[in-house]
Amino acid sequence: MSSTLFTSESVSEGHPDKVADQISDAVVDLFLARDPQARVACETMTTPNRVILAGEVRGEGMIDATGNWAPGAQEDIQRVVRETVKRIGYEQTGFHWQNLHFENHLHPQPAHIAQGVDESGNKDEGAGDQGIMFGFACDETPELMPAPIQLSHNILKLMADARHSGKEPLLGPDAKSQVTLLYKDGKPTGATAIVVSTQHAATDAKGRELESGDIKKIVRPYVLKALPKGWMCDEDQFYVNPTGRFVIGGPDGDAGLTGRKIIVDTYGGAAPHGGGAFSGKDPTKVDRSAAYAARYLAKNVVAAGLASRCLIQLSYAIGVAHPLSVYVSTFGTGKADEAKISKVLQELVSLSPRGIREHLKLNRPIYARTAAYGHFGRKPEKDGGFSWEKTDLVKDLKSAFNVK
């Protein structure tokens, strides 16, 4: 059998860039909660005890008719910023939710951008920008995700849950994971190397300095729980805090920016990426909504049994309502013609910016939860969160292609 190795990484909610992503998406949620038609492009920078916002926004209840901030709006933005940092767990000297210095440089959306995107007269709403977006699905995991990135997310999510519950008080918010899997004839069979780096307390409850060996004992059970049985790598390939102690972390140790973890957010490098980040953008921006739609379509193709791997590319021009192209690849695993799959998918779902938002019901405050542990491979939620992970097209796809 042919053998290959593939590696993906994830970062925790306390990673500096992920702190920035979560703040940006908390701002998106704040605007959408006030006005479902709000427009937000919010960039965040984090650094020791400082959070800076910049970008362009529009929304009733936040920006008034004269283009000025509505009463209390800026205070509400600062509140959600501090609440986000507090929820993540930062109460350290160099980055504390209560003590950090906050700067808000968001400004009203320029009219020349709005006129190209907004609906007017006989013109339907256009894409918020040009660009290409990719969606991917495969049958390597129950979530129909590439196994290396899904397992990397799972390790960190289990550790974070234990930290938040108080079960692991010695762990800090900042962490990274990396999983290398052995593939035989295209199927993952086990891990050959695992790396976990996690922030931790300087000392234990007895005042003893903690070293990487101590942290390895804490981390091991969560790695074992995340992996399928028998998939654990050899001990000499299991690395935990390989550089030693990791006490100072998060924005206290390094700057963070919105949109720097786009491969972590998607497929861990197992599929192409169009280059656009998701966080901080309202769903009229096709960087976000069309990438969600592409994942939705690809996942339904695989869930319907039409292929074991599916990649979908969508392309758009700013101000133009319809996609310029809809490309489907099943990597030779398809049970139907790719051109016909593309045609049927476009009959089932309108891929205009408005069509995507209405089909997936994206004009809701559901985005802060997406900004850590991946935007894909998650469970659809009752309030509409992760609606792009639904497989409600399966019945129609099976019928269209006579698949039982």
C-alpha positions in Angstrom: 0.0 0.0 0.0 1.2 3.5 -0.7 1.9 5.6 2.4 2.0 9.3 3.0 2.2 11.7 6.0 0.1 14.8 6.4 0.1 17.3 9.2 -2.3 20.0 10.3 -2.3 22.4 13.3 -4.8 24.2 15.4 -4.6 27.0 18.0 -6.7 27.6 21.0 -9.1 30.4 21.9 -6.3 32.1 23.9 -3.8 32.3 21.0 -3.2 36.1 20.3 -4.6 35.9 16.7 -7.7 33.9 17.9 -8.3 36.5 20.7 -8.4 39.1 17.9 -10.7 36.9 15.8 -13.1 36.4 18.6 -13.2 40.1 19.5 -13.9 41.0 15.8 -16.7 38.5 15.6 -18.2 39.6 18.9 -18.4 43.1 17.3 -20.1 41.5 14.3 -22.7 39.8 16.6 -23.3 43.1 18.4 -24.2 44.9 15.2 -26.3 42.1 13.8 -28.2 41.8 17.1 -29.3 45.4 16.6 -29.7 45.4 12.8 -29.8 42.1 10.8 -28.8 44.2 7.7 -25.7 45.7 9.4 -22.5 45.9 7.6 -19.3 45.2 9.5 -15.6 44.9 8.6 -13.9 44.9 11.9 -10.1 44.3 12.4 -8.6 43.8 15.8 -5.1 44.1 17.1 -4.1 42.7 20.5 -0.8 43.3 22.3 0.2 43.6 26.0 -2.8 45.1 27.8 -4.1 46.8 24.7 -6.9 46.1 22.2 -7.3 48.2 19.1 -10.2 48.1 16.7 -10.3 49.5 13.1 -12.6 49.1 10.1 -15.8 50.3 8.6 -19.3 49.7 9.9 -23.0 50.5 9.3 -26.1 49.5 11.3 -29.2 50.9 12.9 -28.9 51.3 16.7 -25.1 51.7 16.3 -24.5 54.4 13.7 -27.2 57.1 13.3 -28.5 58.7 10.1 -25.8 61.4 10.2 -23.0 58.8 10.3 -22.2 59.4 14.0 -22.2 56.8 16.8 -25.6 56.2 18.4 -25.8 57.0 22.2 -24.1 54.2 24.1 -22.9 52.3 21.1 -19.2 52.8 21.7 -19.7 51.8 25.3 -21.4 48.6 24.2 -18.5 47.8 21.8 -16.0 48.2 24.7 -18.2 46.0 26.9 -18.3 43.1 24.4 -14.5 43.4 23.9 -13.9 43.1 27.6 -16.4 40.3 28.0 -14.8 38.3 25.2 -11.3 38.6 26.8 -12.8 37.6 30.2 -14.6 34.6 28.7 -11.4 33.4 27.2 -9.8 33.6 30.6 -7.2 36.4 30.5 -6.7 37.8 34.0 -2.9 38.0 33.9 -0.8 41.0 34.7 0.2 41.7 31.1 -3.3 41.1 29.6 -6.3 41.5 31.8 -9.9 42.0 30.6 -10.5 44.7 33.2 -7.3 46.6 32.9 -6.5 46.6 29.2 -6.4 49.8 27.3 -9.1 49.9 24.6 -9.1 52.0 21.4 -12.0 52.1 18.9 -11.1 53.4 15.4 -14.2 51.9 13.6 -15.8 54.4 11.2 -18.9 54.5 9.0 -18.8 52.5 5.7 -17.9 54.7 2.7 -20.7 55.5 0.3 -18.9 54.3 -2.8 -18.6 50.8 -1.3 -22.3 50.7 -0.2 -23.5 51.8 -3.7 -21.8 48.9 -5.4 -23.1 46.3 -2.9 -26.6 47.5 -1.9 -29.8 46.5 -3.6 -31.3 49.4 -5.6 -34.0 49.7 -8.2 -33.8 46.6 -10.4 -30.3 45.8 -9.2 -30.0 42.9 -6.7 -27.6 43.1 -3.9 -24.0 42.4 -5.2 -21.0 40.7 -3.7 -19.1 42.7 -1.2 -15.9 42.1 -3.0 -14.3 40.1 -5.7 -12.6 36.8 -4.8 -12.6 33.1 -4.9 -13.9 30.8 -2.1 -13.4 27.1 -1.5 -15.4 24.5 0.3 -14.3 21.0 1.0 -15.5 17.7 2.6 -14.3 14.2 2.8 -15.3 11.0 4.6 -12.2 10.7 6.9 -14.2 11.7 10.1 -17.8 11.7 11.2 -17.8 15.5 10.7 -16.8 14.9 7.1 -13.6 16.8 7.7 -9.9 16.1 7.0 -8.7 14.0 10.1 -5.5 16.0 11.0 -7.3 19.3 11.5 -10.3 17.8 13.2 -8.2 15.9 15.7 -6.0 19.0 16.3 -9.1 21.0 17.1 -10.5 18.3 19.3 -7.4 18.1 21.4 -7.4 21.8 22.2 -11.2 21.9 22.8 -11.0 19.1 25.3 -8.2 21.0 27.1 -10.1 24.3 27.1 -13.2 22.7 28.4 -11.2 21.2 31.3 -9.6 24.5 32.0 -12.9 26.4 32.0 -14.5 23.8 34.3 -11.7 24.1 36.8 -10.6 20.6 36.4 -7.2 21.7 35.0 -6.4 25.0 36.8 -2.7 24.8 35.9 -3.4 25.2 32.2 -3.5 28.7 30.6 -5.6 30.0 27.7 -2.9 30.0 25.0 -2.2 26.7 23.3 -1.3 25.1 20.0 -1.6 21.5 18.7 -0.3 19.7 15.7 -1.2 16.2 14.4 0.7 14.2 11.8 -1.2 11.2 10.4 -0.1 8.2 8.4 -2.2 7.7 5.3 -2.3 4.3 3.5 -4.0 4.3 0.1 -5.5 7.6 1.0 -7.0 6.6 4.3 -5.7 7.8 7.7 -4.5 5.0 9.9 -2.9 6.6 12.9 -0.7 9.4 14.3 3.0 9.4 13.8 3.7 12.6 15.7 1.7 14.9 18.0 2.8 18.3 19.3 1.0 20.3 22.0 2.3 23.6 23.4 0.2 25.1 26.2 0.5 28.0 28.5 0.6 27.0 32.1 1.0 28.3 35.6 4.5 29.0 36.9 4.1 26.8 40.0 1.7 24.1 41.2 -0.4 24.4 44.4 2.6 23.6 46.5 4.8 26.3 45.0 6.9 23.9 42.9 8.0 25.2 39.5 6.3 23.4 36.7 8.3 21.9 33.8 7.3 20.4 30.4 7.2 16.9 31.9 4.6 18.0 34.4 2.5 19.5 31.6 2.9 16.4 29.5 1.2 14.3 32.2 -1.7 16.8 32.3 -2.1 16.9 28.5 -1.8 13.2 27.7 -5.4 12.1 28.7 -6.9 14.7 26.5 -4.8 13.7 23.5 -5.8 10.0 24.0 -9.4 11.0 24.3 -9.4 13.0 21.1 -7.7 10.3 19.0 -9.5 7.1 17.8 -8.4 4.0 19.8 -5.0 2.8 18.8 -4.0 5.9 16.9 -1.6 7.4 19.5 1.9 7.9 18.2 5.1 6.5 19.7 6.2 8.2 23.0 9.4 9.7 21.4 7.2 11.4 18.9 4.8 13.0 21.4 6.0 16.5 22.2 4.5 18.7 24.8 6.1 22.2 25.3 9.2 21.0 23.6 11.0 24.3 24.2 10.4 24.1 28.0 8.3 26.3 30.2 5.5 28.4 28.7 4.2 30.8 31.4 3.7 34.1 29.5 1.2 33.6 26.7 -1.5 35.2 24.6 -1.3 38.9 23.7 1.0 39.4 26.7 3.7 37.4 24.9 3.0 38.3 21.2 0.7 40.5 19.1 -2.4 39.2 17.6 -4.3 40.2 14.5 -7.7 39.3 13.0 -7.5 36.9 10.0 -4.0 35.4 10.5 -5.2 31.8 11.1 -7.2 31.2 7.9 -5.8 27.6 7.4 -6.7 26.7 11.0 -10.1 28.1 10.4 -10.8 25.9 7.4 -9.2 22.6 6.4 -5.7 22.5 7.8 -4.1 22.8 4.4 -5.9 19.7 3.1 -7.8 21.8 0.5 -7.1 25.1 -1.3 -8.0 28.4 0.4 -9.2 31.5 -1.5 -7.1 33.8 0.9 -9.9 35.7 2.5 -10.4 35.6 6.3 -13.8 35.1 7.9 -13.8 36.8 11.3 -14.9 40.4 11.6 -17.0 40.3 8.5 -20.8 40.4 8.2 -22.4 37.8 6.0 -22.8 40.1 3.0 -19.1 39.6 2.5 -18.6 36.6 0.3 -15.3 35.9 1.8 -17.4 34.5 4.7 -20.8 33.6 3.3 -19.7 32.0 0.1 -17.0 30.0 1.9 -19.7 28.7 4.2 -22.0 27.9 1.2 -19.2 26.1 -0.6 -18.6 23.9 2.6 -22.3 23.3 2.9 -22.6 22.1 -0.7 -19.4 20.0 -0.6 -20.5 18.4 2.7 -23.9 17.5 1.3 -22.3 15.9 -1.8 -20.2 13.6 0.4 -23.1 13.0 2.8 -25.3 11.9 -0.1 -22.7 9.3 -1.2 -21.9 11.1 -4.5 -18.2 11.2 -3.6 -15.8 10.5 -0.8 -14.0 13.8 -1.4 -15.5 17.0 -2.8 -14.0 20.4 -3.5 -16.1 23.4 -4.6 -14.8 26.7 -5.8 -17.0 29.8 -6.1 -15.9 33.1 -7.7 -17.5 36.6 -7.5 -17.0 40.2 -8.7 -17.8 43.2 -6.4 -21.3 44.5 -7.0 -22.3 41.5 -9.1 -25.1 39.3 -7.7 -24.4 35.9 -9.4 -21.2 33.8 -9.0 -18.9 34.0 -12.0 -18.1 30.3 -11.7 -19.0 27.2 -9.8 -16.3 24.5 -10.0 -16.7 21.0 -8.6 -14.0 18.4 -8.2 -14.5 14.9 -6.7 -10.8 13.8 -7.1 -11.8 10.7 -9.1 -14.1 9.5 -6.2 -17.3 10.7 -7.7 -20.3 8.6 -8.7 -21.7 11.3 -10.9 -20.5 13.7 -13.5 -19.0 16.8 -11.9 -20.6 19.2 -14.3 -24.0 17.8 -13.5 -23.3 18.0 -9.8 -22.5 21.7 -10.2 -25.7 22.2 -12.2 -27.9 20.4 -9.6 -26.4 22.3 -6.7 -27.1 25.6 -8.4 -30.7 24.5 -8.9 -31.0 23.6 -5.2 -29.4 26.7 -3.7 -29.2 30.3 -5.0 -25.5 31.2 -4.8 -26.0 35.0 -5.0 -25.0 36.8 -1.8 -28.6 37.3 -0.9 -29.5 33.7 -1.8 -26.8 32.3 0.4 -27.7 34.5 3.4 -31.4 33.6 3.2 -30.9 29.9 2.6 -28.4 29.5 5.5 -30.1 32.3 7.6 -26.8 34.1 8.2 -28.1 37.5 9.3 -28.0 36.6 12.9 -25.5 37.1 15.8 -24.0 33.6 15.5 -20.3 34.4 14.7 -18.3 34.8 17.9 -18.6 31.0 18.5 -17.0 30.3 15.1 -13.8 32.1 15.8 -12.0 29.3 17.7 -11.7 25.6 17.0 -12.6 25.9 13.3 -15.6 27.2 11.3 -16.2 23.8 9.9 -16.7 20.3 11.3 -19.1 21.7 14.0 -22.6 20.7 14.9 -25.5 22.8 13.7 -27.1 24.6 16.6 -30.8 25.3 17.5 -30.4 29.1 17.2 -29.0 28.7 13.6 -25.3 28.6 14.5 -23.2 26.6 12.0 -26.2 26.2 9.7 -23.7 25.5 6.9 -23.0 22.2 8.6 -26.5 20.8 7.9 -26.9 18.0 5.5 -30.5 18.8 4.5 -29.7 18.6 0.8 -29.0 14.9 0.9 -32.4 13.7 0.0 -32.7 15.9 -3.0 -29.2 15.0 -4.2 -29.8 11.3 -3.9 -33.0 11.7 -5.9 -31.4 13.8 -8.6 -28.7 11.1 -9.1 -30.7 8.0 -8.2 -28.5 7.1 -5.3 -30.0 4.9 -2.6 
